[in-house]
């Protein structure tokens, strides 16, 4: 009789732990989504104020401008 009660308790504890994990995961994902939206909005506002795109703001401007690609002369439009 003790064996069936123990397995029932374990199932209940595992189900409760899974539910708690899912709630924590939802909370963390909600926070990450909000942080990403905030970062994007800040980037767009900065782009509007400075005239530099988000890619230029993070230092990848030469890649967008074609400088890095054309300096190797491997692309057909770099001639």
C-alpha positions in Angstrom: 0.0 0.0 0.0 2.9 2.4 0.7 4.3 1.8 -2.7 1.3 3.1 -4.6 1.0 6.1 -2.4 4.6 7.0 -2.9 4.3 6.6 -6.7 1.2 8.8 -6.6 3.0 11.4 -4.6 6.0 11.4 -7.0 3.7 11.8 -10.0 2.0 14.8 -8.3 5.4 16.4 -7.4 6.7 15.9 -10.9 3.5 17.4 -12.4 3.7 20.4 -10.0 7.4 20.9 -10.8 6.6 20.9 -14.5 3.9 23.4 -14.0 6.1 25.7 -12.0 8.9 25.4 -14.6 6.5 26.3 -17.4 5.3 29.4 -15.4 8.9 30.5 -14.8 9.7 29.9 -18.5 6.7 32.1 -19.6 7.8 34.8 -17.2 11.4 34.8 -18.5 10.3 34.7 -22.1 7.9 37.6 -21.5 10.8 39.7 -20.0 13.1 38.8 -22.9 10.5 39.8 -25.4 9.9 43.1 -23.7 13.6 43.8 -23.4 14.0 43.1 -27.1 11.1 45.4 -28.0 12.6 48.2 -25.9 16.0 47.8 -27.5 14.5 47.9 -30.9 12.5 51.1 -30.1 15.6 52.7 -28.7 17.6 51.8 -31.8 14.9 53.3 -34.1 14.7 56.5 -32.0 18.5 56.8 -32.1 18.5 56.2 -35.9 16.0 59.0 -36.2 18.1 61.4 -34.1 21.5 60.6 -35.5 20.7 59.5 -39.1 22.8 56.3 -38.6 21.1 53.0 -39.1 21.0 50.3 -36.4 23.8 48.3 -38.2 26.0 51.4 -38.2 25.2 52.0 -34.5 26.6 48.6 -33.5 29.7 49.0 -35.6 28.9 46.8 -38.7 28.5 49.7 -41.1 31.4 48.8 -43.3 29.7 45.5 -44.1 26.6 47.2 -45.1 28.4 49.8 -47.1 30.3 47.1 -49.0 33.7 48.2 -47.9 34.7 44.8 -46.4 33.3 42.8 -49.3 34.8 45.0 -52.0 38.2 45.2 -50.4 38.7 41.5 -51.1 37.6 41.9 -54.8 35.8 38.5 -54.6 32.4 39.8 -55.6 31.5 40.7 -59.2 30.2 44.2 -58.4 33.5 45.2 -56.8 35.3 45.8 -60.0 
